[in-house]
Amino acid sequence: MPLPWNKCRILNASDIDVYQEWANMIAFNEFRSSYSRKYHCCYIGRKMQKGYAHSHEAMRQRWGACLLAEGEMPPIFARAMGDYYYLARAGERETILELADYALELQ
């Protein structure tokens, strides 16, 4: 379910196409999308050398409806951002916090 980095054009907290809005600002000096905070979002990075309590498959089974993307991080970013990432969103803040705790729980 990885998303190519150059295809991530939707602002995931509000379903706004940021590239389209950038074009609207350049062409018309207007922001045309309606805005509301529909979701809470988070990025979760995991390091390969750590032993996590839950596998990638367990993450998909339990949190699949919240996961927008997951995959291996390009090596140039891995040291700072983790070797493997999840991009997630949910309507409730508590759900995102629970998901992050689950993903990062160590054995």
The first five atom37 places (N, CA, C, CB, O) and aatype in JSON, in Angstrom:
{
  "aatype": [12, 14, 10, 14, 17, 2, 11, 4, 1, 9, 10, 2, 0, 15, 3, 9, 3, 19, 18, 5, 6, 17, 0, 2, 12, 9, 0, 13, 2, 6, 13, 1, 15, 15, 18, 15, 1, 11, 18, 8, 4, 4, 18, 9, 7, 1, 11, 12, 5, 11, 7, 18, 0, 8, 15, 8, 6, 0, 12, 1, 5, 1, 17, 7, 0, 4, 10, 10, 0, 6, 7, 6, 12, 14, 14, 9, 13, 0, 1, 0, 12, 7, 3, 18, 18, 18, 10, 0, 1, 0, 7, 6, 1, 6, 16, 9, 10, 6, 10, 0, 3, 18, 0, 10, 6, 10, 5],
  "atom_mask": [
    [1, 1, 1, 1, 1],
    [1, 1, 1, 1, 1],
    [1, 1, 1, 1, 1],
    [1, 1, 1, 1, 1],
    [1, 1, 1, 1, 1],
    [1, 1, 1, 1, 1],
    [1, 1, 1, 1, 1],
    [1, 1, 1, 1, 1],
    [1, 1, 1, 1, 1],
    [1, 1, 1, 1, 1],
    [1, 1, 1, 1, 1],
    [1, 1, 1, 1, 1],
    [1, 1, 1, 1, 1],
    [1, 1, 1, 1, 1],
    [1, 1, 1, 1, 1],
    [1, 1, 1, 1, 1],
    [1, 1, 1, 1, 1],
    [1, 1, 1, 1, 1],
    [1, 1, 1, 1, 1],
    [1, 1, 1, 1, 1],
    [1, 1, 1, 1, 1],
    [1, 1, 1, 1, 1],
    [1, 1, 1, 1, 1],
    [1, 1, 1, 1, 1],
    [1, 1, 1, 1, 1],
    [1, 1, 1, 1, 1],
    [1, 1, 1, 1, 1],
    [1, 1, 1, 1, 1],
    [1, 1, 1, 1, 1],
    [1, 1, 1, 1, 1],
    [1, 1, 1, 1, 1],
    [1, 1, 1, 1, 1],
    [1, 1, 1, 1, 1],
    [1, 1, 1, 1, 1],
    [1, 1, 1, 1, 1],
    [1, 1, 1, 1, 1],
    [1, 1, 1, 1, 1],
    [1, 1, 1, 1, 1],
    [1, 1, 1, 1, 1],
    [1, 1, 1, 1, 1],
    [1, 1, 1, 1, 1],
    [1, 1, 1, 1, 1],
    [1, 1, 1, 1, 1],
    [1, 1, 1, 1, 1],
    [1, 1, 1, 0, 1],
    [1, 1, 1, 1, 1],
    [1, 1, 1, 1, 1],
    [1, 1, 1, 1, 1],
    [1, 1, 1, 1, 1],
    [1, 1, 1, 1, 1],
    [1, 1, 1, 0, 1],
    [1, 1, 1, 1, 1],
    [1, 1, 1, 1, 1],
    [1, 1, 1, 1, 1],
    [1, 1, 1, 1, 1],
    [1, 1, 1, 1, 1],
    [1, 1, 1, 1, 1],
    [1, 1, 1, 1, 1],
    [1, 1, 1, 1, 1],
    [1, 1, 1, 1, 1],
    [1, 1, 1, 1, 1],
    [1, 1, 1, 1, 1],
    [1, 1, 1, 1, 1],
    [1, 1, 1, 0, 1],
    [1, 1, 1, 1, 1],
    [1, 1, 1, 1, 1],
    [1, 1, 1, 1, 1],
    [1, 1, 1, 1, 1],
    [1, 1, 1, 1, 1],
    [1, 1, 1, 1, 1],
    [1, 1, 1, 0, 1],
    [1, 1, 1, 1, 1],
    [1, 1, 1, 1, 1],
    [1, 1, 1, 1, 1],
    [1, 1, 1, 1, 1],
    [1, 1, 1, 1, 1],
    [1, 1, 1, 1, 1],
    [1, 1, 1, 1, 1],
    [1, 1, 1, 1, 1],
    [1, 1, 1, 1, 1],
    [1, 1, 1, 1, 1],
    [1, 1, 1, 0, 1],
    [1, 1, 1, 1, 1],
    [1, 1, 1, 1, 1],
    [1, 1, 1, 1, 1],
    [1, 1, 1, 1, 1],
    [1, 1, 1, 1, 1],
    [1, 1, 1, 1, 1],
    [1, 1, 1, 1, 1],
    [1, 1, 1, 1, 1],
    [1, 1, 1, 0, 1],
    [1, 1, 1, 1, 1],
    [1, 1, 1, 1, 1],
    [1, 1, 1, 1, 1],
    [1, 1, 1, 1, 1],
    [1, 1, 1, 1, 1],
    [1, 1, 1, 1, 1],
    [1, 1, 1, 1, 1],
    [1, 1, 1, 1, 1],
    [1, 1, 1, 1, 1],
    [1, 1, 1, 1, 1],
    [1, 1, 1, 1, 1],
    [1, 1, 1, 1, 1],
    [1, 1, 1, 1, 1],
    [1, 1, 1, 1, 1],
    [1, 1, 1, 1, 1],
    [1, 1, 1, 1, 1]
  ],
  "atom_positions": [
    [[0.81, -1.19, 0.0], [0.0, 0.0, 0.0], [0.86, 1.26, 0.0], [-0.92, 0.0, 1.19], [0.35, 2.32, 0.37]],
    [[2.12, 1.19, -0.4], [2.91, 2.42, -0.4], [2.43, 3.41, -1.45], [4.37, 2.09, -0.63], [1.96, 3.02, -2.52]],
    [[2.56, 4.68, -1.13], [2.25, 5.75, -2.07], [3.55, 6.35, -2.56], [1.35, 6.82, -1.42], [4.43, 6.66, -1.74]],
    [[3.71, 6.54, -3.86], [4.91, 7.23, -4.33], [4.95, 8.63, -3.74], [4.95, 7.3, -5.89], [3.92, 9.29, -3.63]],
    [[6.13, 9.09, -3.35], [6.27, 10.39, -2.68], [5.73, 11.51, -3.54], [7.72, 10.66, -2.35], [5.17, 12.47, -2.99]],
    [[5.86, 11.44, -4.84], [5.39, 12.53, -5.7], [3.88, 12.46, -5.97], [6.13, 12.51, -7.01], [3.35, 13.32, -6.66]],
    [[3.2, 11.46, -5.45], [1.76, 11.32, -5.65], [0.96, 11.69, -4.4], [1.43, 9.91, -6.06], [-0.27, 11.66, -4.43]],
    [[1.62, 12.02, -3.32], [0.94, 12.36, -2.07], [0.49, 13.81, -2.13], [1.86, 12.13, -0.84], [1.15, 14.68, -1.56]],
    [[-0.6, 14.08, -2.8], [-1.01, 15.46, -3.03], [-2.21, 15.89, -2.22], [-1.29, 15.66, -4.46], [-2.59, 17.06, -2.27]],
    [[-2.81, 15.01, -1.49], [-3.98, 15.35, -0.7], [-3.56, 15.63, 0.74], [-5.04, 14.21, -0.76], [-2.86, 14.82, 1.35]],
    [[-3.97, 16.76, 1.27], [-3.73, 17.06, 2.68], [-4.67, 16.17, 3.47], [-3.95, 18.6, 3.01], [-5.88, 16.4, 3.47]],
    [[-4.14, 15.18, 4.15], [-4.94, 14.09, 4.7], [-5.8, 14.46, 5.89], [-4.05, 13.0, 5.08], [-6.7, 13.69, 6.24]],
    [[-5.57, 15.56, 6.51], [-6.42, 15.96, 7.64], [-7.73, 16.56, 7.15], [-5.69, 16.95, 8.53], [-8.71, 16.56, 7.89]],
    [[-7.77, 17.06, 5.93], [-8.95, 17.79, 5.46], [-9.41, 17.41, 4.07], [-8.67, 19.25, 5.49], [-10.37, 17.99, 3.57]],
    [[-8.77, 16.44, 3.42], [-9.1, 16.04, 2.05], [-8.96, 17.21, 1.08], [-10.51, 15.47, 1.99], [-9.8, 17.37, 0.19]],
    [[-7.93, 18.01, 1.24], [-7.68, 19.14, 0.35], [-6.56, 18.76, -0.61], [-7.31, 20.43, 1.16], [-5.52, 18.26, -0.19]],
    [[-6.77, 18.99, -1.89], [-5.75, 18.78, -2.91], [-4.83, 20.0, -2.88], [-6.39, 18.57, -4.34], [-5.15, 21.05, -3.44]],
    [[-3.7, 19.87, -2.22], [-2.83, 21.02, -2.0], [-2.23, 21.56, -3.29], [-1.72, 20.65, -1.05], [-1.99, 22.76, -3.4]],
    [[-1.98, 20.7, -4.26], [-1.45, 21.19, -5.53], [-2.48, 22.01, -6.29], [-0.99, 20.01, -6.39], [-2.15, 23.03, -6.9]],
    [[-3.73, 21.57, -6.26], [-4.78, 22.34, -6.92], [-4.96, 23.69, -6.24], [-6.1, 21.57, -6.91], [-5.14, 24.71, -6.91]],
    [[-4.91, 23.7, -4.92], [-5.05, 24.97, -4.21], [-3.86, 25.89, -4.43], [-5.24, 24.72, -2.72], [-4.02, 27.11, -4.49]],
    [[-2.67, 25.32, -4.55], [-1.5, 26.14, -4.89], [-1.72, 26.78, -6.26], [-0.2, 25.28, -4.88], [-1.44, 27.97, -6.44]],
    [[-2.2, 25.99, -7.22], [-2.48, 26.54, -8.56], [-3.55, 27.62, -8.49], [-2.94, 25.42, -9.52], [-3.43, 28.64, -9.18]],
    [[-4.58, 27.43, -7.69], [-5.62, 28.45, -7.52], [-5.03, 29.74, -6.95], [-6.75, 27.94, -6.6], [-5.41, 30.84, -7.37]],
    [[-4.11, 29.62, -6.01], [-3.49, 30.8, -5.43], [-2.66, 31.54, -6.47], [-2.62, 30.42, -4.22], [-2.69, 32.77, -6.54]],
    [[-1.9, 30.79, -7.28], [-1.07, 31.41, -8.31], [-1.94, 32.05, -9.4], [-0.12, 30.36, -8.93], [-1.71, 33.19, -9.79]],
    [[-2.94, 31.31, -9.87], [-3.74, 31.78, -11.0], [-4.8, 32.81, -10.61], [-4.42, 30.62, -11.66], [-5.05, 33.75, -11.37]],
    [[-5.41, 32.66, -9.45], [-6.57, 33.48, -9.1], [-6.42, 34.24, -7.78], [-7.79, 32.62, -9.03], [-7.29, 35.02, -7.41]],
    [[-5.3, 34.01, -7.08], [-5.09, 34.61, -5.77], [-6.22, 34.24, -4.8], [-4.97, 36.13, -5.89], [-6.65, 35.06, -4.0]],
    [[-6.69, 32.98, -4.91], [-7.8, 32.49, -4.07], [-7.53, 31.08, -3.6], [-9.13, 32.54, -4.85], [-6.9, 30.28, -4.29]],
    [[-8.0, 30.79, -2.41], [-8.06, 29.43, -1.89], [-9.51, 29.0, -2.06], [-7.58, 29.33, -0.38], [-10.39, 29.59, -1.43]],
    [[-9.79, 28.0, -2.88], [-11.17, 27.68, -3.26], [-11.79, 26.49, -2.52], [-11.22, 27.41, -4.72], [-13.0, 26.31, -2.6]],
    [[-11.02, 25.71, -1.83], [-11.57, 24.55, -1.13], [-12.23, 24.99, 0.17], [-10.47, 23.5, -0.84], [-11.79, 25.93, 0.82]],
    [[-13.3, 24.29, 0.53], [-13.86, 24.51, 1.86], [-12.99, 23.72, 2.84], [-15.39, 24.07, 1.94], [-12.45, 22.66, 2.5]],
    [[-12.86, 24.22, 4.03], [-11.96, 23.62, 4.99], [-12.69, 23.23, 6.26], [-10.83, 24.57, 5.32], [-13.44, 24.02, 6.83]],
    [[-12.47, 22.01, 6.68], [-12.9, 21.56, 8.0], [-11.95, 20.46, 8.42], [-14.4, 21.06, 8.0], [-11.45, 19.71, 7.59]],
    [[-11.7, 20.37, 9.68], [-10.79, 19.34, 10.19], [-11.59, 18.05, 10.36], [-10.12, 19.77, 11.53], [-12.26, 17.86, 11.38]],
    [[-11.51, 17.16, 9.37], [-12.24, 15.9, 9.43], [-11.48, 14.82, 10.18], [-12.54, 15.42, 8.03], [-12.08, 13.93, 10.78]],
    [[-10.16, 14.9, 10.15], [-9.34, 13.81, 10.65], [-8.18, 14.32, 11.49], [-8.82, 12.97, 9.5], [-7.76, 15.47, 11.38]],
    [[-7.68, 13.44, 12.32], [-6.4, 13.6, 12.99], [-5.45, 12.66, 12.26], [-6.49, 13.29, 14.56], [-5.81, 11.51, 11.98]],
    [[-4.26, 13.12, 11.95], [-3.3, 12.34, 11.17], [-2.01, 12.16, 11.95], [-3.02, 13.02, 9.83], [-1.68, 12.93, 12.85]],
    [[-1.28, 11.12, 11.57], [0.05, 10.94, 12.16], [0.94, 10.15, 11.22], [-0.06, 10.25, 13.52], [0.49, 9.35, 10.4]],
    [[2.2, 10.39, 11.39], [3.26, 9.63, 10.73], [3.92, 8.8, 11.83], [4.31, 10.57, 10.0], [4.24, 9.32, 12.9]],
    [[4.11, 7.52, 11.57], [4.77, 6.64, 12.53], [5.95, 5.99, 11.82], [3.78, 5.55, 13.1], [5.78, 5.34, 10.79]],
    [[7.13, 6.17, 12.36], [8.32, 5.55, 11.8], [8.86, 4.49, 12.74], [0.0, 0.0, 0.0], [8.98, 4.71, 13.94]],
    [[9.19, 3.35, 12.17], [9.77, 2.25, 12.94], [11.22, 2.01, 12.5], [8.93, 0.95, 12.77], [11.54, 2.12, 11.32]],
    [[12.08, 1.68, 13.46], [13.47, 1.34, 13.19], [13.61, -0.19, 13.12], [14.41, 1.93, 14.28], [13.06, -0.9, 13.96]],
    [[14.34, -0.68, 12.14], [14.48, -2.13, 11.95], [15.13, -2.83, 13.14], [15.29, -2.41, 10.71], [14.82, -3.98, 13.43]],
    [[16.04, -2.13, 13.84], [16.78, -2.79, 14.91], [15.97, -2.95, 16.19], [18.02, -2.02, 15.2], [16.44, -3.61, 17.12]],
    [[14.79, -2.38, 16.27], [13.96, -2.51, 17.47], [12.99, -3.68, 17.3], [13.19, -1.19, 17.76], [12.52, -3.96, 16.2]],
    [[12.69, -4.34, 18.4], [11.74, -5.44, 18.39], [10.35, -4.94, 18.77], [0.0, 0.0, 0.0], [10.09, -4.65, 19.94]],
    [[9.48, -4.82, 17.8], [8.13, -4.32, 18.07], [7.2, -5.47, 18.44], [7.58, -3.57, 16.84], [7.35, -6.59, 17.96]],
    [[6.25, -5.18, 19.29], [5.33, -6.2, 19.79], [4.36, -6.67, 18.7], [4.55, -5.68, 20.98], [3.86, -7.79, 18.76]],
    [[4.09, -5.81, 17.72], [3.09, -6.13, 16.71], [3.7, -6.07, 15.31], [1.89, -5.18, 16.81], [4.39, -5.11, 14.96]],
    [[3.44, -7.09, 14.52], [3.98, -7.19, 13.16], [3.26, -6.22, 12.22], [3.87, -8.64, 12.64], [2.24, -5.63, 12.57]],
    [[3.81, -6.08, 11.02], [3.15, -5.26, 10.01], [1.77, -5.85, 9.68], [4.03, -5.17, 8.72], [0.8, -5.11, 9.5]],
    [[1.7, -7.15, 9.62], [0.41, -7.8, 9.34], [-0.6, -7.52, 10.44], [0.6, -9.32, 9.17], [-1.77, -7.27, 10.16]],
    [[-0.15, -7.57, 11.69], [-1.05, -7.25, 12.81], [-1.52, -5.79, 12.72], [-0.34, -7.49, 14.17], [-2.68, -5.49, 13.01]],
    [[-0.62, -4.91, 12.32], [-1.02, -3.5, 12.12], [-2.11, -3.39, 11.06], [0.2, -2.64, 11.71], [-3.11, -2.7, 11.26]],
    [[-1.91, -4.07, 9.94], [-2.9, -4.02, 8.86], [-4.24, -4.59, 9.29], [-2.39, -4.78, 7.63], [-5.3, -4.05, 8.97]],
    [[-4.2, -5.7, 10.03], [-5.45, -6.34, 10.46], [-6.22, -5.46, 11.43], [-5.17, -7.68, 11.1], [-7.44, -5.31, 11.3]],
    [[-5.53, -4.89, 12.39], [-6.23, -4.09, 13.41], [-6.55, -2.68, 12.95], [-5.39, -4.03, 14.67], [-7.62, -2.15, 13.26]],
    [[-5.64, -2.04, 12.19], [-5.76, -0.62, 11.87], [-5.89, -0.33, 10.38], [-4.58, 0.11, 12.41], [-5.78, 0.82, 9.97]],
    [[-6.11, -1.35, 9.58], [-6.15, -1.17, 8.13], [-7.05, -0.06, 7.64], [0.0, 0.0, 0.0], [-6.71, 0.63, 6.68]],
    [[-8.19, 0.15, 8.28], [-9.12, 1.21, 7.85], [-8.54, 2.59, 8.09], [-10.44, 1.07, 8.59], [-8.97, 3.56, 7.46]],
    [[-7.57, 2.71, 8.98], [-6.96, 4.01, 9.29], [-5.66, 4.25, 8.52], [-6.68, 4.11, 10.78], [-5.2, 5.39, 8.46]],
    [[-5.08, 3.22, 7.94], [-3.78, 3.36, 7.3], [-3.94, 3.87, 5.87], [-3.04, 2.01, 7.3], [-4.59, 3.24, 5.04]],
    [[-3.36, 5.02, 5.6], [-3.38, 5.6, 4.26], [-2.23, 5.08, 3.42], [-3.32, 7.12, 4.33], [-2.38, 4.89, 2.21]],
    [[-1.11, 4.85, 4.04], [0.08, 4.38, 3.33], [1.01, 3.72, 4.32], [0.79, 5.54, 2.58], [0.97, 4.0, 5.52]],
    [[1.85, 2.86, 3.81], [2.91, 2.24, 4.59], [3.97, 1.78, 3.63], [2.37, 1.07, 5.46], [3.7, 1.54, 2.45]],
    [[5.17, 1.65, 4.13], [6.24, 1.16, 3.26], [7.61, 1.44, 3.82], [0.0, 0.0, 0.0], [7.77, 2.0, 4.9]],
    [[8.62, 1.02, 3.05], [9.99, 1.25, 3.44], [10.37, 2.69, 3.13], [10.93, 0.27, 2.73], [10.06, 3.22, 2.06]],
    [[11.04, 3.29, 4.05], [11.51, 4.66, 3.89], [12.77, 4.64, 3.03], [11.77, 5.34, 5.27], [13.62, 3.78, 3.23]],
    [[12.91, 5.56, 2.1], [14.17, 5.64, 1.35], [15.34, 5.79, 2.31], [14.14, 6.83, 0.34], [15.24, 6.53, 3.29]],
    [[16.44, 5.11, 2.06], [17.56, 5.09, 2.99], [18.06, 6.47, 3.41], [18.69, 4.33, 2.39], [18.5, 6.64, 4.55]],
    [[18.01, 7.44, 2.54], [18.52, 8.77, 2.89], [17.73, 9.41, 4.04], [18.48, 9.68, 1.67], [18.27, 10.24, 4.77]],
    [[16.46, 9.02, 4.21], [15.62, 9.58, 5.27], [15.48, 8.64, 6.48], [14.25, 9.89, 4.73], [15.01, 9.07, 7.53]],
    [[15.89, 7.39, 6.33], [15.59, 6.36, 7.34], [16.18, 6.65, 8.71], [16.09, 5.03, 6.86], [15.55, 6.37, 9.72]],
    [[17.36, 7.21, 8.76], [17.98, 7.46, 10.06], [17.12, 8.39, 10.91], [19.38, 8.06, 9.88], [16.98, 8.19, 12.12]],
    [[16.54, 9.4, 10.29], [15.74, 10.38, 11.03], [14.27, 9.96, 11.15], [15.82, 11.73, 10.35], [13.62, 10.26, 12.14]],
    [[13.75, 9.26, 10.14], [12.31, 9.03, 10.07], [11.89, 7.57, 10.26], [11.79, 9.51, 8.77], [10.7, 7.27, 10.25]],
    [[12.84, 6.67, 10.42], [12.53, 5.26, 10.57], [12.72, 4.51, 9.26], [0.0, 0.0, 0.0], [12.66, 5.1, 8.18]],
    [[12.96, 3.21, 9.38], [13.17, 2.38, 8.2], [11.86, 2.0, 7.52], [13.93, 1.12, 8.6], [11.82, 1.72, 6.33]],
    [[10.79, 2.0, 8.29], [9.47, 1.64, 7.78], [8.48, 2.66, 8.33], [9.05, 0.15, 8.18], [8.62, 3.1, 9.48]],
    [[7.52, 3.04, 7.53], [6.59, 4.09, 7.98], [5.13, 3.67, 7.79], [6.85, 5.39, 7.22], [4.79, 2.82, 6.97]],
    [[4.3, 4.32, 8.58], [2.84, 4.26, 8.43], [2.34, 5.7, 8.4], [2.15, 3.44, 9.59], [2.8, 6.53, 9.19]],
    [[1.43, 5.98, 7.53], [0.72, 7.25, 7.51], [-0.73, 6.9, 7.81], [0.89, 8.02, 6.13], [-1.35, 6.13, 7.08]],
    [[-1.27, 7.48, 8.87], [-2.6, 7.09, 9.34], [-3.46, 8.31, 9.63], [-2.48, 6.23, 10.6], [-2.96, 9.4, 9.89]],
    [[-4.77, 8.09, 9.57], [-5.71, 9.12, 9.97], [-6.96, 8.48, 10.56], [-6.08, 10.03, 8.77], [-7.31, 7.34, 10.24]],
    [[-7.61, 9.23, 11.44], [-8.85, 8.77, 12.07], [-9.65, 10.0, 12.48], [-8.56, 7.85, 13.31], [-9.1, 11.09, 12.65]],
    [[-10.93, 9.81, 12.63], [-11.79, 10.92, 13.0], [-11.6, 11.4, 14.43], [0.0, 0.0, 0.0], [-11.9, 12.55, 14.74]],
    [[-11.12, 10.54, 15.29], [-10.95, 10.88, 16.71], [-9.48, 10.88, 17.1], [-11.72, 9.88, 17.59], [-8.72, 9.99, 16.72]],
    [[-9.08, 11.88, 17.85], [-7.7, 12.0, 18.31], [-7.29, 10.78, 19.13], [-7.53, 13.27, 19.14], [-6.17, 10.29, 18.99]],
    [[-8.16, 10.29, 19.98], [-7.85, 9.15, 20.84], [-7.52, 7.91, 20.0], [-9.04, 8.86, 21.78], [-6.66, 7.12, 20.38]],
    [[-8.19, 7.75, 18.88], [-7.92, 6.61, 18.0], [-6.51, 6.67, 17.45], [-8.93, 6.56, 16.84], [-5.81, 5.66, 17.41]],
    [[-6.09, 7.86, 17.02], [-4.73, 8.03, 16.49], [-3.69, 7.76, 17.58], [-4.55, 9.45, 15.91], [-2.68, 7.12, 17.32]],
    [[-3.93, 8.25, 18.78], [-2.99, 8.01, 19.87], [-2.9, 6.52, 20.2], [-3.41, 8.81, 21.12], [-1.81, 6.01, 20.46]],
    [[-4.02, 5.83, 20.2], [-4.03, 4.38, 20.45], [-3.29, 3.64, 19.35], [-5.48, 3.86, 20.56], [-2.52, 2.72, 19.62]],
    [[-3.53, 4.03, 18.1], [-2.86, 3.41, 16.95], [-1.34, 3.59, 17.07], [-3.37, 4.03, 15.62], [-0.59, 2.64, 16.88]],
    [[-0.89, 4.81, 17.4], [0.54, 5.07, 17.53], [1.15, 4.26, 18.66], [0.79, 6.57, 17.76], [2.24, 3.7, 18.51]],
    [[0.48, 4.19, 19.78], [0.97, 3.38, 20.91], [1.1, 1.92, 20.5], [0.04, 3.52, 22.12], [2.09, 1.27, 20.84]],
    [[0.11, 1.4, 19.8], [0.11, 0.02, 19.33], [1.29, -0.23, 18.39], [-1.22, -0.32, 18.63], [2.03, -1.2, 18.53]],
    [[1.47, 0.68, 17.42], [2.52, 0.53, 16.41], [3.91, 0.56, 17.03], [2.41, 1.63, 15.37], [4.8, -0.14, 16.56]],
    [[4.11, 1.36, 18.06], [5.44, 1.58, 18.63], [5.72, 0.75, 19.88], [5.62, 3.03, 18.94], [6.79, 0.85, 20.47]],
    [[4.75, -0.06, 20.3], [4.94, -0.89, 21.49], [6.07, -1.89, 21.25], [3.64, -1.64, 21.85], [6.09, -2.6, 20.24]],
    [[7.0, -1.94, 22.18], [8.15, -2.85, 22.07], [7.86, -4.15, 22.8], [9.42, -2.19, 22.63], [7.03, -4.21, 23.71]],
    [[8.57, -5.2, 22.37], [8.41, -6.52, 23.0], [8.96, -6.51, 24.41], [9.12, -7.59, 22.18], [8.92, -7.53, 25.09]]
  ]
}
